[in-house]
Amino acid sequence: QVHVAESGGGLVQAGDSLRLGCTVSGRTWNSLGMGWFRQAPGKERELVAAISRSGVSTTYTDAVKGRFTISRDNVRKTVYLEMRNLNSEDTAVYYCAADLTARDSVSVYQFQYEYWGQGTQVTVSS
């Protein structure tokens, strides 16, 4: 069983930085590709960033490239999303997800992720 839990959301001002964390319980950490998704009001959920099992490969949606960084700590079984220069378009519920996989490559589709957190709200005021 894998349990995923996000932390670190909140209310910030445009231009601020924020770090989200996602802890994973269970003994399958090394077999998990990880991803961060977000869903803004009235919009579909979208991939923000993903990282492979080893952490070697990452991918980002165009809107966050150069501002967001995904990383993983394999000792703490935690994946982070470092967000810089936030703007109002980043306001959304952010979800962490885990893909139990044999591949050491990024997973970009929602259907690839079997385990999801409850989400954490990020609100950016302008």
C-alpha positions in Angstrom: 0.0 0.0 0.0 1.2 3.5 -0.9 0.0 6.6 0.8 0.8 10.0 -0.6 0.5 13.3 1.4 1.2 16.8 0.2 2.3 19.8 2.4 3.4 23.4 2.0 0.5 25.1 0.2 -0.7 28.5 1.2 -1.4 32.1 0.2 1.4 34.1 -1.3 1.9 37.3 -3.3 2.9 37.5 -6.9 6.6 37.1 -7.2 7.0 35.1 -4.1 8.4 31.6 -3.8 6.9 28.5 -2.2 8.0 24.9 -1.7 5.6 22.0 -1.8 6.5 18.6 -0.3 5.1 15.2 -0.8 5.9 12.3 1.5 5.2 8.7 0.5 4.7 5.8 2.8 5.3 2.2 1.9 8.3 0.1 0.8 8.1 0.8 -2.9 9.7 4.2 -3.0 12.5 3.2 -5.4 9.9 1.9 -7.8 7.9 5.1 -7.9 8.0 7.7 -10.6 6.6 10.9 -9.1 4.6 13.8 -10.5 3.0 17.1 -9.5 -0.3 18.0 -11.1 -2.5 21.1 -10.6 -6.1 22.0 -11.1 -7.2 25.6 -11.3 -10.9 26.6 -10.9 -12.9 25.7 -14.0 -9.9 24.0 -15.7 -8.9 20.4 -16.1 -6.1 18.9 -14.0 -2.7 19.2 -15.7 0.8 17.9 -15.3 3.1 20.5 -13.8 6.3 18.4 -13.4 7.4 14.8 -13.2 10.6 13.0 -12.1 11.8 9.5 -12.8 12.5 6.8 -10.2 16.2 7.6 -10.1 15.7 11.4 -10.3 17.8 11.6 -13.4 15.0 12.6 -15.7 12.5 15.4 -15.2 9.9 17.2 -17.3 7.9 20.4 -16.9 4.9 22.0 -18.5 5.9 25.0 -20.6 4.2 27.5 -18.2 6.5 26.7 -15.3 9.8 26.0 -17.1 12.6 28.1 -15.5 10.5 28.9 -12.4 9.6 25.5 -10.9 12.0 22.7 -9.9 11.1 19.1 -9.0 13.4 17.0 -6.9 13.3 13.9 -4.8 15.0 12.9 -1.5 15.4 9.1 -1.6 16.3 8.9 2.1 13.3 10.9 3.3 11.0 9.4 0.6 9.9 12.9 -0.3 9.5 14.7 -3.5 9.6 18.5 -3.6 8.3 21.2 -6.0 10.2 24.4 -5.6 8.2 27.3 -7.1 9.6 30.7 -7.8 8.3 33.9 -9.2 4.7 32.8 -8.7 1.9 34.5 -10.5 -1.9 34.4 -10.4 -2.0 31.8 -13.2 -0.3 29.4 -10.7 -3.3 29.5 -8.4 -4.6 25.9 -8.1 -4.9 22.8 -6.0 -1.7 21.0 -6.4 -1.7 17.2 -6.3 1.2 14.8 -5.8 1.0 11.4 -7.5 3.0 8.2 -7.6 3.5 5.8 -10.5 4.5 2.3 -9.6 6.7 1.4 -12.6 9.5 -0.7 -13.8 10.7 2.2 -16.1 13.2 4.8 -15.1 11.6 7.5 -17.2 9.1 10.3 -16.5 5.4 9.5 -16.6 3.4 12.4 -18.2 -0.1 11.0 -18.3 -2.5 11.0 -15.4 -3.6 7.4 -16.1 -0.1 6.3 -15.4 -0.3 7.3 -11.7 -2.0 4.9 -9.4 -1.7 6.8 -6.1 -2.8 10.4 -5.4 -2.6 12.7 -2.5 -5.6 14.8 -1.4 -4.1 18.0 -2.8 -2.9 21.3 -1.3 -4.2 24.8 -2.2 -1.8 27.4 -3.6 -3.2 30.8 -4.0 -1.2 33.7 -5.5 -2.6 37.2 -5.0 -1.6 39.9 -7.4 
